[in-house]
Amino acid sequence: MQPELKLGRIEGMKIGVFDPYMDSLGGGEKYMLTAAWYLSQMHQVSVFWDQAGVLEKGAERFNLNLSKVKTVSNIFSSKTPLYKRYLQSKKFDAIFFLSDGSLPLLGCKAYVHFQFPVEWVNPNSVFGNLKKSRIKKIICNSYFTKAFIDKKFNADSEILYPPTYFRKDFPKVELKKKKNQILNIGRLSTFPDGGLSKKQDFMIKAFKEIIDSGVKSWKLTLVVSYLEKDKGLLEDLKKQAAGYPIEILENITFKELTQVYSQAKIYWHASGFGEDLVIHPERAEHFGITTVEAMINGLVPVVINAGGQKEIVRDGIDGFLFDSEKELLEKTARLIKDSLLLTKMAKKARAKAEQFSTDRFCEKLDTILINE
């Protein structure tokens, strides 16, 4: 599974990991659990979570060996008084904390990770400044996120791009065996004011236009993960897709996802489309783990020209960026009609994606801990 990577000079620490969205097991959870796996090779690592089975589900979902990681009582629960949280945190040497906009007040070193802009937060109160003073390092998942976080928190955050694949696990790609298939992978959820956050409904609409234009041999595959409370959203998508070559795969395993990646030729990503990204920059894709994974698997990305996607895809070189539905359809049509262009860009996409390997993620994480 994972290679035995050599860590840096610091070892034997007691490290806590907290992610408030751990039950959803999306890209952020892959980020935090990969960090937990890596740090557990030479440190005692605990994930703060109260529900049983979360590590087992995460290990299966992300193909991680988390046998050295354990769960402990969630001191970040709203039921835990602040003074008790502070005292319990003093039992750790460091805590790696994924922020939902909040900052922890801890009795140990705090490494705070931001996955998205938090423009609604005011961190400059007296209490906010006290919490900021206790943070050892702020870490962001992209330059897109960093630009907002640094300004908001008056910080100089570190960029730690998300993990995708270990170099040794990069899949063999057989472009000639791929099928006429467009793929998207994303969590099924809504914004507080409504609308799907990953825009699966928009992609269904766009693909139906492709089919209605006369294209007959292609299909769209949507891989969705969702919580039980959001199952109604899934039923709505199925109704929208009815009568067209669109399949929706639900909460699939890592092995099943690997098979889907091996078959598809084009990858779509539309998070942020139609949103006011000046008012709500957090609604853009903050990085795009699935875009990178798709590229590693030989898919050509056609993704929105916003957020972290622009750090991954070079328009016209290793994929396409789009600003409108018309542009999405036109650039996708170019790839459908020109197999030589599709093959050329698939090879360049795979080469570009190698810079986002899990090995680099681990090496950079280790450097952050050593330097701090």
BALOBA-1460 file (C-alpha; in Angstrom, 3 decimals):
// residues 372
<rec num="1" residu="m" x="0.000" y="0.000" z="0.000"/>
<rec num="2" residu="q" x="1.917" y="3.091" z="1.183"/>
<rec num="3" residu="p" x="5.718" y="3.178" z="0.889"/>
<rec num="4" residu="e" x="7.852" y="3.481" z="3.989"/>
<rec num="5" residu="l" x="8.910" y="7.095" z="3.665"/>
<rec num="6" residu="k" x="11.691" y="8.356" z="5.863"/>
<rec num="7" residu="l" x="10.609" y="11.232" z="8.043"/>
<rec num="8" residu="g" x="12.734" y="14.082" z="9.282"/>
<rec num="9" residu="r" x="14.642" y="14.616" z="12.470"/>
<rec num="10" residu="i" x="11.668" y="15.022" z="14.799"/>
<rec num="11" residu="e" x="10.062" y="11.814" z="16.003"/>
<rec num="12" residu="g" x="8.140" y="10.349" z="18.902"/>
<rec num="13" residu="m" x="5.669" y="13.211" z="19.289"/>
<rec num="14" residu="k" x="2.075" y="12.905" z="20.418"/>
<rec num="15" residu="i" x="0.021" y="14.471" z="17.611"/>
<rec num="16" residu="g" x="-3.724" y="15.082" z="17.382"/>
<rec num="17" residu="v" x="-5.674" y="15.513" z="14.144"/>
<rec num="18" residu="f" x="-9.063" y="17.203" z="13.908"/>
<rec num="19" residu="d" x="-11.363" y="17.560" z="10.898"/>
<rec num="20" residu="p" x="-14.950" y="18.717" z="11.570"/>
<rec num="21" residu="y" x="-16.167" y="17.063" z="8.361"/>
<rec num="22" residu="m" x="-14.681" y="13.631" z="9.008"/>
<rec num="23" residu="d" x="-18.002" y="11.851" z="8.507"/>
<rec num="24" residu="s" x="-18.295" y="13.087" z="4.913"/>
<rec num="25" residu="l" x="-14.977" y="11.569" z="3.710"/>
<rec num="26" residu="g" x="-14.364" y="14.007" z="0.871"/>
<rec num="27" residu="g" x="-11.171" y="15.584" z="-0.425"/>
<rec num="28" residu="g" x="-10.434" y="17.384" z="2.830"/>
<rec num="29" residu="e" x="-10.653" y="14.127" z="4.721"/>
<rec num="30" residu="k" x="-8.257" y="12.455" z="2.294"/>
<rec num="31" residu="y" x="-5.885" y="15.337" z="3.040"/>
<rec num="32" residu="m" x="-6.128" y="15.002" z="6.831"/>
<rec num="33" residu="l" x="-6.122" y="11.204" z="6.956"/>
<rec num="34" residu="t" x="-3.119" y="10.988" z="4.641"/>
<rec num="35" residu="a" x="-1.336" y="13.370" z="7.014"/>
<rec num="36" residu="a" x="-2.417" y="11.174" z="9.931"/>
<rec num="37" residu="w" x="-1.106" y="8.047" z="8.187"/>
<rec num="38" residu="y" x="2.221" y="9.668" z="7.365"/>
<rec num="39" residu="l" x="2.793" y="11.126" z="10.812"/>
<rec num="40" residu="s" x="1.820" y="7.840" z="12.484"/>
<rec num="41" residu="q" x="4.894" y="6.145" z="11.024"/>
<rec num="42" residu="m" x="7.074" y="7.743" z="13.708"/>
<rec num="43" residu="h" x="4.652" y="9.554" z="15.997"/>
<rec num="44" residu="q" x="1.678" y="8.668" z="18.174"/>
<rec num="45" residu="v" x="-1.290" y="10.005" z="16.199"/>
<rec num="46" residu="s" x="-4.893" y="10.342" z="17.334"/>
<rec num="47" residu="v" x="-7.940" y="11.604" z="15.451"/>
<rec num="48" residu="f" x="-10.496" y="13.484" z="17.552"/>
<rec num="49" residu="w" x="-13.829" y="11.823" z="16.722"/>
<rec num="50" residu="d" x="-16.619" y="10.265" z="18.753"/>
<rec num="51" residu="q" x="-18.366" y="7.991" z="16.234"/>
<rec num="52" residu="a" x="-16.892" y="4.511" z="15.828"/>
<rec num="53" residu="g" x="-15.674" y="3.176" z="12.502"/>
<rec num="54" residu="v" x="-14.587" y="6.449" z="10.904"/>
<rec num="55" residu="l" x="-10.965" y="5.323" z="10.462"/>
<rec num="56" residu="e" x="-12.023" y="2.013" z="8.937"/>
<rec num="57" residu="k" x="-14.264" y="3.821" z="6.456"/>
<rec num="58" residu="g" x="-11.527" y="6.314" z="5.661"/>
<rec num="59" residu="a" x="-8.954" y="3.567" z="5.149"/>
<rec num="60" residu="e" x="-11.213" y="1.820" z="2.634"/>
<rec num="61" residu="r" x="-12.302" y="5.016" z="0.901"/>
<rec num="62" residu="f" x="-8.781" y="6.390" z="0.393"/>
<rec num="63" residu="n" x="-6.754" y="3.172" z="0.286"/>
<rec num="64" residu="l" x="-4.789" y="4.114" z="3.421"/>
<rec num="65" residu="n" x="-3.302" y="1.931" z="6.121"/>
<rec num="66" residu="l" x="-4.483" y="3.650" z="9.299"/>
<rec num="67" residu="s" x="-3.695" y="0.779" z="11.662"/>
<rec num="68" residu="k" x="-1.293" y="2.960" z="13.679"/>
<rec num="69" residu="v" x="-3.826" y="5.771" z="14.064"/>
<rec num="70" residu="k" x="-6.449" y="5.743" z="16.810"/>
<rec num="71" residu="t" x="-9.538" y="7.795" z="17.627"/>
<rec num="72" residu="v" x="-9.946" y="9.653" z="20.915"/>
<rec num="73" residu="s" x="-12.774" y="11.639" z="22.447"/>
<rec num="74" residu="n" x="-13.498" y="14.744" z="20.391"/>
<rec num="75" residu="i" x="-12.363" y="17.652" z="22.543"/>
<rec num="76" residu="f" x="-13.576" y="20.016" z="19.800"/>
<rec num="77" residu="s" x="-17.192" y="18.998" z="20.284"/>
<rec num="78" residu="s" x="-19.502" y="21.901" z="21.134"/>
<rec num="79" residu="k" x="-20.267" y="20.034" z="24.363"/>
<rec num="80" residu="t" x="-16.684" y="20.458" z="25.584"/>
<rec num="81" residu="p" x="-16.056" y="23.660" z="27.591"/>
<rec num="82" residu="l" x="-13.185" y="25.802" z="26.300"/>
<rec num="83" residu="y" x="-11.157" y="25.452" z="29.498"/>
<rec num="84" residu="k" x="-11.415" y="21.665" z="29.333"/>
<rec num="85" residu="r" x="-10.448" y="21.646" z="25.641"/>
<rec num="86" residu="y" x="-7.389" y="23.746" z="26.483"/>
<rec num="87" residu="l" x="-6.347" y="21.448" z="29.326"/>
<rec num="88" residu="q" x="-6.875" y="18.278" z="27.263"/>
<rec num="89" residu="s" x="-4.853" y="19.719" z="24.377"/>
<rec num="90" residu="k" x="-1.853" y="20.163" z="26.693"/>
<rec num="91" residu="k" x="-1.472" y="16.370" z="26.627"/>
<rec num="92" residu="f" x="-0.350" y="16.669" z="22.984"/>
<rec num="93" residu="d" x="2.843" y="18.030" z="21.465"/>
<rec num="94" residu="a" x="0.987" y="19.337" z="18.416"/>
<rec num="95" residu="i" x="-2.489" y="19.356" z="16.887"/>
<rec num="96" residu="f" x="-3.195" y="19.508" z="13.140"/>
<rec num="97" residu="f" x="-6.539" y="21.304" z="12.891"/>
<rec num="98" residu="l" x="-8.713" y="21.669" z="9.763"/>
<rec num="99" residu="s" x="-10.582" y="24.937" z="10.152"/>
<rec num="100" residu="d" x="-14.190" y="25.567" z="9.184"/>
<rec num="101" residu="g" x="-13.453" y="29.260" z="9.760"/>
<rec num="102" residu="s" x="-12.858" y="28.912" z="13.470"/>
<rec num="103" residu="l" x="-9.512" y="28.968" z="15.278"/>
<rec num="104" residu="p" x="-8.649" y="26.742" z="18.216"/>
<rec num="105" residu="l" x="-7.228" y="27.935" z="21.529"/>
<rec num="106" residu="l" x="-4.809" y="25.171" z="22.415"/>
<rec num="107" residu="g" x="-2.239" y="24.411" z="25.065"/>
<rec num="108" residu="c" x="0.166" y="22.901" z="22.513"/>
<rec num="109" residu="k" x="1.548" y="23.737" z="19.073"/>
<rec num="110" residu="a" x="-1.293" y="24.354" z="16.622"/>
<rec num="111" residu="y" x="-0.991" y="23.798" z="12.882"/>
<rec num="112" residu="v" x="-4.169" y="25.179" z="11.320"/>
<rec num="113" residu="h" x="-5.161" y="24.094" z="7.826"/>
<rec num="114" residu="f" x="-7.519" y="26.090" z="5.611"/>
<rec num="115" residu="q" x="-9.123" y="24.426" z="2.605"/>
<rec num="116" residu="f" x="-11.122" y="27.435" z="1.463"/>
<rec num="117" residu="p" x="-11.509" y="31.212" z="1.958"/>
<rec num="118" residu="v" x="-13.451" y="32.216" z="5.089"/>
<rec num="119" residu="e" x="-14.489" y="35.745" z="4.208"/>
<rec num="120" residu="w" x="-17.338" y="35.740" z="6.749"/>
<rec num="121" residu="v" x="-14.920" y="35.365" z="9.684"/>
<rec num="122" residu="n" x="-13.632" y="38.253" z="11.811"/>
<rec num="123" residu="p" x="-10.405" y="36.997" z="13.396"/>
<rec num="124" residu="n" x="-9.260" y="40.354" z="14.787"/>
<rec num="125" residu="s" x="-11.110" y="40.510" z="18.089"/>
<rec num="126" residu="v" x="-9.141" y="40.377" z="21.332"/>
<rec num="127" residu="f" x="-9.965" y="36.688" z="21.705"/>
<rec num="128" residu="g" x="-9.231" y="36.087" z="18.019"/>
<rec num="129" residu="n" x="-5.798" y="37.663" z="18.328"/>
<rec num="130" residu="l" x="-5.103" y="35.527" z="21.389"/>
<rec num="131" residu="k" x="-5.931" y="32.385" z="19.419"/>
<rec num="132" residu="k" x="-3.818" y="33.513" z="16.454"/>
<rec num="133" residu="s" x="-0.856" y="34.040" z="18.766"/>
<rec num="134" residu="r" x="-0.980" y="30.342" z="19.708"/>
<rec num="135" residu="i" x="-0.825" y="29.104" z="16.108"/>
<rec num="136" residu="k" x="2.544" y="27.769" z="15.031"/>
<rec num="137" residu="k" x="1.761" y="27.722" z="11.310"/>
<rec num="138" residu="i" x="-1.187" y="28.263" z="8.986"/>
<rec num="139" residu="i" x="-1.275" y="25.851" z="6.050"/>
<rec num="140" residu="c" x="-3.302" y="26.274" z="2.844"/>
<rec num="141" residu="n" x="-4.106" y="23.809" z="0.077"/>
<rec num="142" residu="s" x="-3.508" y="26.205" z="-2.837"/>
<rec num="143" residu="y" x="-2.340" y="29.690" z="-3.783"/>
<rec num="144" residu="f" x="-5.998" y="30.514" z="-4.394"/>
<rec num="145" residu="t" x="-6.850" y="29.799" z="-0.757"/>
<rec num="146" residu="k" x="-3.630" y="31.391" z="0.498"/>
<rec num="147" residu="a" x="-4.417" y="34.754" z="-1.109"/>
<rec num="148" residu="f" x="-7.613" y="35.096" z="0.934"/>
<rec num="149" residu="i" x="-6.351" y="33.542" z="4.174"/>
<rec num="150" residu="d" x="-3.170" y="35.605" z="4.332"/>
<rec num="151" residu="k" x="-5.119" y="38.823" z="3.910"/>
<rec num="152" residu="k" x="-7.807" y="37.829" z="6.383"/>
<rec num="153" residu="f" x="-5.430" y="36.609" z="9.105"/>
<rec num="154" residu="n" x="-2.458" y="38.864" z="8.329"/>
<rec num="155" residu="a" x="-0.402" y="35.708" z="7.880"/>
<rec num="156" residu="d" x="2.223" y="34.169" z="5.634"/>
<rec num="157" residu="s" x="0.750" y="30.720" z="5.214"/>
<rec num="158" residu="e" x="2.504" y="27.659" z="3.840"/>
<rec num="159" residu="i" x="1.249" y="25.943" z="0.669"/>
<rec num="160" residu="l" x="0.766" y="22.198" z="1.060"/>
<rec num="161" residu="y" x="-0.902" y="20.823" z="-2.047"/>
<rec num="162" residu="p" x="-3.253" y="17.887" z="-1.383"/>
<rec num="163" residu="p" x="-2.176" y="14.245" z="-1.816"/>
<rec num="164" residu="t" x="-3.271" y="12.214" z="-4.819"/>
<rec num="165" residu="y" x="-1.219" y="9.065" z="-5.584"/>
<rec num="166" residu="f" x="2.169" y="7.802" z="-4.444"/>
<rec num="167" residu="r" x="4.591" y="7.755" z="-7.350"/>
<rec num="168" residu="k" x="4.934" y="3.989" z="-7.119"/>
<rec num="169" residu="d" x="1.144" y="3.658" z="-7.347"/>
<rec num="170" residu="f" x="0.675" y="5.780" z="-10.458"/>
<rec num="171" residu="p" x="-1.603" y="3.585" z="-12.592"/>
<rec num="172" residu="k" x="-0.600" y="2.245" z="-15.966"/>
<rec num="173" residu="v" x="-2.715" y="4.014" z="-18.558"/>
<rec num="174" residu="e" x="-3.846" y="2.364" z="-21.763"/>
<rec num="175" residu="l" x="-5.371" y="5.199" z="-23.751"/>
<rec num="176" residu="k" x="-6.482" y="2.927" z="-26.607"/>
<rec num="177" residu="k" x="-8.667" y="0.886" z="-24.235"/>
<rec num="178" residu="k" x="-10.534" y="3.853" z="-22.826"/>
<rec num="179" residu="k" x="-14.222" y="4.344" z="-23.565"/>
<rec num="180" residu="n" x="-16.144" y="7.345" z="-24.855"/>
<rec num="181" residu="q" x="-16.910" y="8.540" z="-21.379"/>
<rec num="182" residu="i" x="-16.930" y="11.890" z="-19.550"/>
<rec num="183" residu="l" x="-16.415" y="11.691" z="-15.791"/>
<rec num="184" residu="n" x="-17.067" y="13.881" z="-12.772"/>
<rec num="185" residu="i" x="-16.497" y="13.030" z="-9.113"/>
<rec num="186" residu="g" x="-17.872" y="15.067" z="-6.243"/>
<rec num="187" residu="r" x="-19.708" y="15.278" z="-2.979"/>
<rec num="188" residu="l" x="-23.477" y="15.732" z="-3.235"/>
<rec num="189" residu="s" x="-24.392" y="18.699" z="-1.047"/>
<rec num="190" residu="t" x="-25.950" y="22.156" z="-1.218"/>
<rec num="191" residu="f" x="-24.998" y="25.688" z="-0.242"/>
<rec num="192" residu="p" x="-26.881" y="27.213" z="2.727"/>
<rec num="193" residu="d" x="-28.976" y="29.289" z="0.314"/>
<rec num="194" residu="g" x="-29.589" y="26.360" z="-2.049"/>
<rec num="195" residu="g" x="-27.933" y="25.000" z="-5.185"/>
<rec num="196" residu="l" x="-25.617" y="22.023" z="-5.554"/>
<rec num="197" residu="s" x="-22.078" y="22.875" z="-4.461"/>
<rec num="198" residu="k" x="-20.425" y="20.639" z="-7.080"/>
<rec num="199" residu="k" x="-22.846" y="21.561" z="-9.889"/>
<rec num="200" residu="q" x="-23.826" y="18.040" z="-10.942"/>
<rec num="201" residu="d" x="-27.142" y="19.399" z="-12.213"/>
<rec num="202" residu="f" x="-25.362" y="21.859" z="-14.507"/>
<rec num="203" residu="m" x="-23.190" y="19.077" z="-15.953"/>
<rec num="204" residu="i" x="-26.231" y="16.883" z="-16.606"/>
<rec num="205" residu="k" x="-27.857" y="19.763" z="-18.473"/>
<rec num="206" residu="a" x="-24.699" y="20.421" z="-20.513"/>
<rec num="207" residu="f" x="-24.250" y="16.767" z="-21.425"/>
<rec num="208" residu="k" x="-27.874" y="16.466" z="-22.534"/>
<rec num="209" residu="e" x="-27.162" y="19.291" z="-24.973"/>
<rec num="210" residu="i" x="-24.215" y="17.317" z="-26.357"/>
<rec num="211" residu="i" x="-26.432" y="14.288" z="-26.936"/>
<rec num="212" residu="d" x="-29.218" y="16.423" z="-28.406"/>
<rec num="213" residu="s" x="-26.686" y="17.900" z="-30.861"/>
<rec num="214" residu="g" x="-26.253" y="14.482" z="-32.450"/>
<rec num="215" residu="v" x="-23.436" y="12.839" z="-30.475"/>
<rec num="216" residu="k" x="-24.537" y="9.267" z="-29.866"/>
<rec num="217" residu="s" x="-21.580" y="7.216" z="-28.673"/>
<rec num="218" residu="w" x="-20.610" y="9.036" z="-25.456"/>
<rec num="219" residu="k" x="-21.873" y="8.788" z="-21.896"/>
<rec num="220" residu="l" x="-21.525" y="10.849" z="-18.716"/>
<rec num="221" residu="t" x="-20.631" y="9.208" z="-15.408"/>
<rec num="222" residu="l" x="-21.209" y="11.075" z="-12.163"/>
<rec num="223" residu="v" x="-19.558" y="9.573" z="-9.092"/>
<rec num="224" residu="v" x="-21.215" y="11.037" z="-6.000"/>
<rec num="225" residu="s" x="-20.688" y="10.674" z="-2.277"/>
<rec num="226" residu="y" x="-23.424" y="11.803" z="0.065"/>
<rec num="227" residu="l" x="-24.763" y="11.586" z="3.587"/>
<rec num="228" residu="e" x="-28.101" y="9.917" z="4.248"/>
<rec num="229" residu="k" x="-29.757" y="13.279" z="4.910"/>
<rec num="230" residu="d" x="-28.923" y="14.327" z="1.328"/>
<rec num="231" residu="k" x="-30.387" y="11.282" z="-0.406"/>
<rec num="232" residu="g" x="-33.219" y="13.386" z="-1.797"/>
<rec num="233" residu="l" x="-30.655" y="15.295" z="-3.864"/>
<rec num="234" residu="l" x="-29.614" y="12.008" z="-5.464"/>
<rec num="235" residu="e" x="-33.169" y="11.198" z="-6.470"/>
<rec num="236" residu="d" x="-33.502" y="14.630" z="-8.076"/>
<rec num="237" residu="l" x="-30.341" y="14.024" z="-10.139"/>
<rec num="238" residu="k" x="-31.644" y="10.675" z="-11.315"/>
<rec num="239" residu="k" x="-34.832" y="12.310" z="-12.559"/>
<rec num="240" residu="q" x="-32.829" y="14.957" z="-14.436"/>
<rec num="241" residu="a" x="-30.660" y="12.282" z="-16.077"/>
<rec num="242" residu="a" x="-33.510" y="9.987" z="-17.107"/>
<rec num="243" residu="g" x="-33.610" y="9.031" z="-20.775"/>
<rec num="244" residu="y" x="-29.979" y="9.965" z="-21.492"/>
<rec num="245" residu="p" x="-26.722" y="7.953" z="-21.379"/>
<rec num="246" residu="i" x="-25.903" y="9.206" z="-17.884"/>
<rec num="247" residu="e" x="-24.969" y="6.919" z="-15.009"/>
<rec num="248" residu="i" x="-24.737" y="7.948" z="-11.354"/>
<rec num="249" residu="l" x="-22.484" y="5.865" z="-9.097"/>
<rec num="250" residu="e" x="-23.090" y="6.218" z="-5.365"/>
<rec num="251" residu="n" x="-20.510" y="6.070" z="-2.543"/>
<rec num="252" residu="i" x="-18.242" y="3.680" z="-4.434"/>
<rec num="253" residu="t" x="-15.061" y="2.063" z="-3.101"/>
<rec num="254" residu="f" x="-11.488" y="2.977" z="-4.016"/>
<rec num="255" residu="k" x="-11.257" y="-0.147" z="-6.199"/>
<rec num="256" residu="e" x="-14.426" y="0.775" z="-8.062"/>
<rec num="257" residu="l" x="-13.219" y="4.345" z="-8.516"/>
<rec num="258" residu="t" x="-9.951" y="3.062" z="-9.957"/>
<rec num="259" residu="q" x="-11.916" y="1.142" z="-12.575"/>
<rec num="260" residu="v" x="-13.956" y="4.205" z="-13.529"/>
<rec num="261" residu="y" x="-10.802" y="6.318" z="-13.892"/>
<rec num="262" residu="s" x="-9.273" y="3.684" z="-16.153"/>
<rec num="263" residu="q" x="-12.219" y="3.824" z="-18.566"/>
<rec num="264" residu="a" x="-13.024" y="7.519" z="-18.983"/>
<rec num="265" residu="k" x="-11.384" y="9.933" z="-21.437"/>
<rec num="266" residu="i" x="-12.540" y="13.408" z="-20.351"/>
<rec num="267" residu="y" x="-12.931" y="14.924" z="-16.892"/>
<rec num="268" residu="w" x="-15.410" y="17.716" z="-16.134"/>
<rec num="269" residu="h" x="-15.318" y="19.958" z="-13.067"/>
<rec num="270" residu="a" x="-17.693" y="22.906" z="-12.617"/>
<rec num="271" residu="s" x="-17.636" y="23.934" z="-8.941"/>
<rec num="272" residu="g" x="-18.242" y="27.667" z="-8.752"/>
<rec num="273" residu="f" x="-20.055" y="27.943" z="-12.080"/>
<rec num="274" residu="g" x="-22.822" y="30.549" z="-11.943"/>
<rec num="275" residu="e" x="-21.778" y="31.746" z="-8.486"/>
<rec num="276" residu="d" x="-20.683" y="35.242" z="-7.465"/>
<rec num="277" residu="l" x="-17.101" y="34.342" z="-6.609"/>
<rec num="278" residu="v" x="-16.304" y="37.898" z="-5.516"/>
<rec num="279" residu="i" x="-18.837" y="37.690" z="-2.694"/>
<rec num="280" residu="h" x="-18.448" y="33.934" z="-2.183"/>
<rec num="281" residu="p" x="-14.912" y="32.887" z="-3.249"/>
<rec num="282" residu="e" x="-15.280" y="29.763" z="-1.103"/>
<rec num="283" residu="r" x="-17.759" y="28.411" z="-3.666"/>
<rec num="284" residu="a" x="-15.021" y="27.925" z="-6.250"/>
<rec num="285" residu="e" x="-13.011" y="24.708" z="-6.171"/>
<rec num="286" residu="h" x="-10.234" y="25.483" z="-3.723"/>
<rec num="287" residu="f" x="-7.784" y="23.064" z="-5.339"/>
<rec num="288" residu="g" x="-9.173" y="20.038" z="-7.204"/>
<rec num="289" residu="i" x="-7.886" y="16.653" z="-6.039"/>
<rec num="290" residu="t" x="-10.138" y="14.726" z="-8.410"/>
<rec num="291" residu="t" x="-8.928" y="16.800" z="-11.355"/>
<rec num="292" residu="v" x="-5.337" y="15.789" z="-10.596"/>
<rec num="293" residu="e" x="-6.298" y="12.151" z="-10.035"/>
<rec num="294" residu="a" x="-8.116" y="12.152" z="-13.367"/>
<rec num="295" residu="m" x="-5.074" y="13.585" z="-15.146"/>
<rec num="296" residu="i" x="-2.826" y="10.932" z="-13.596"/>
<rec num="297" residu="n" x="-5.236" y="8.364" z="-15.021"/>
<rec num="298" residu="g" x="-4.980" y="9.819" z="-18.523"/>
<rec num="299" residu="l" x="-8.171" y="11.883" z="-18.606"/>
<rec num="300" residu="v" x="-8.137" y="15.291" z="-20.244"/>
<rec num="301" residu="p" x="-9.634" y="17.914" z="-17.904"/>
<rec num="302" residu="v" x="-12.191" y="20.443" z="-19.092"/>
<rec num="303" residu="v" x="-12.703" y="22.468" z="-15.928"/>
<rec num="304" residu="i" x="-13.944" y="25.848" z="-14.787"/>
<rec num="305" residu="n" x="-11.525" y="28.754" z="-15.048"/>
<rec num="306" residu="a" x="-11.716" y="29.590" z="-11.351"/>
<rec num="307" residu="g" x="-10.208" y="28.779" z="-7.972"/>
<rec num="308" residu="g" x="-7.459" y="26.223" z="-7.668"/>
<rec num="309" residu="q" x="-8.249" y="24.637" z="-11.022"/>
<rec num="310" residu="k" x="-6.120" y="27.329" z="-12.676"/>
<rec num="311" residu="e" x="-3.100" y="26.089" z="-10.703"/>
<rec num="312" residu="i" x="-3.526" y="22.594" z="-12.130"/>
<rec num="313" residu="v" x="-4.598" y="22.990" z="-15.765"/>
<rec num="314" residu="r" x="-2.822" y="25.008" z="-18.447"/>
<rec num="315" residu="d" x="-5.475" y="25.906" z="-20.980"/>
<rec num="316" residu="g" x="-4.832" y="24.355" z="-24.372"/>
<rec num="317" residu="i" x="-1.757" y="22.440" z="-23.170"/>
<rec num="318" residu="d" x="-2.747" y="19.733" z="-20.701"/>
<rec num="319" residu="g" x="-6.466" y="20.441" z="-20.595"/>
<rec num="320" residu="f" x="-9.031" y="23.176" z="-21.117"/>
<rec num="321" residu="l" x="-10.482" y="25.901" z="-18.903"/>
<rec num="322" residu="f" x="-13.974" y="27.285" z="-19.499"/>
<rec num="323" residu="d" x="-15.861" y="30.402" z="-18.400"/>
<rec num="324" residu="s" x="-19.260" y="29.647" z="-19.914"/>
<rec num="325" residu="e" x="-21.457" y="26.696" z="-20.788"/>
<rec num="326" residu="k" x="-20.861" y="27.454" z="-24.456"/>
<rec num="327" residu="e" x="-17.107" y="27.240" z="-23.942"/>
<rec num="328" residu="l" x="-17.452" y="23.972" z="-22.003"/>
<rec num="329" residu="l" x="-19.434" y="22.458" z="-24.873"/>
<rec num="330" residu="e" x="-17.118" y="23.775" z="-27.596"/>
<rec num="331" residu="k" x="-13.916" y="22.569" z="-25.947"/>
<rec num="332" residu="t" x="-15.432" y="19.203" z="-25.110"/>
<rec num="333" residu="a" x="-16.584" y="18.873" z="-28.731"/>
<rec num="334" residu="r" x="-13.017" y="19.495" z="-29.934"/>
<rec num="335" residu="l" x="-11.782" y="16.552" z="-27.873"/>
<rec num="336" residu="i" x="-14.652" y="14.301" z="-28.948"/>
<rec num="337" residu="k" x="-14.018" y="15.024" z="-32.637"/>
<rec num="338" residu="d" x="-10.195" y="14.985" z="-32.595"/>
<rec num="339" residu="s" x="-8.773" y="11.741" z="-31.195"/>
<rec num="340" residu="l" x="-5.188" y="12.839" z="-31.883"/>
<rec num="341" residu="l" x="-5.665" y="16.004" z="-29.821"/>
<rec num="342" residu="l" x="-7.297" y="13.965" z="-27.062"/>
<rec num="343" residu="t" x="-4.333" y="11.554" z="-26.925"/>
<rec num="344" residu="k" x="-1.753" y="14.353" z="-27.030"/>
<rec num="345" residu="m" x="-3.389" y="16.279" z="-24.202"/>
<rec num="346" residu="a" x="-3.935" y="13.147" z="-22.112"/>
<rec num="347" residu="k" x="-0.185" y="12.465" z="-22.120"/>
<rec num="348" residu="k" x="0.620" y="16.055" z="-21.182"/>
<rec num="349" residu="a" x="-2.033" y="16.027" z="-18.451"/>
<rec num="350" residu="r" x="-0.490" y="12.946" z="-16.872"/>
<rec num="351" residu="a" x="2.986" y="14.516" z="-16.946"/>
<rec num="352" residu="k" x="1.743" y="17.755" z="-15.358"/>
<rec num="353" residu="a" x="-0.112" y="15.935" z="-12.580"/>
<rec num="354" residu="e" x="3.036" y="14.181" z="-11.368"/>
<rec num="355" residu="q" x="4.041" y="17.322" z="-9.472"/>
<rec num="356" residu="f" x="1.077" y="16.760" z="-7.133"/>
<rec num="357" residu="s" x="2.104" y="13.315" z="-5.876"/>
<rec num="358" residu="t" x="1.422" y="12.126" z="-2.331"/>
<rec num="359" residu="d" x="5.178" y="11.732" z="-1.899"/>
<rec num="360" residu="r" x="5.581" y="15.490" z="-2.302"/>
<rec num="361" residu="f" x="2.745" y="16.102" z="0.139"/>
<rec num="362" residu="c" x="4.479" y="13.987" z="2.795"/>
<rec num="363" residu="e" x="7.895" y="15.499" z="2.170"/>
<rec num="364" residu="k" x="6.518" y="19.047" z="2.457"/>
<rec num="365" residu="l" x="4.524" y="18.215" z="5.598"/>
<rec num="366" residu="d" x="7.675" y="16.866" z="7.194"/>
<rec num="367" residu="t" x="9.572" y="20.033" z="6.253"/>
<rec num="368" residu="i" x="6.890" y="22.194" z="7.870"/>
<rec num="369" residu="l" x="7.152" y="20.267" z="11.131"/>
<rec num="370" residu="i" x="10.957" y="20.373" z="11.140"/>
<rec num="371" residu="n" x="11.202" y="24.083" z="10.368"/>
<rec num="372" residu="e" x="8.632" y="25.027" z="12.949"/>
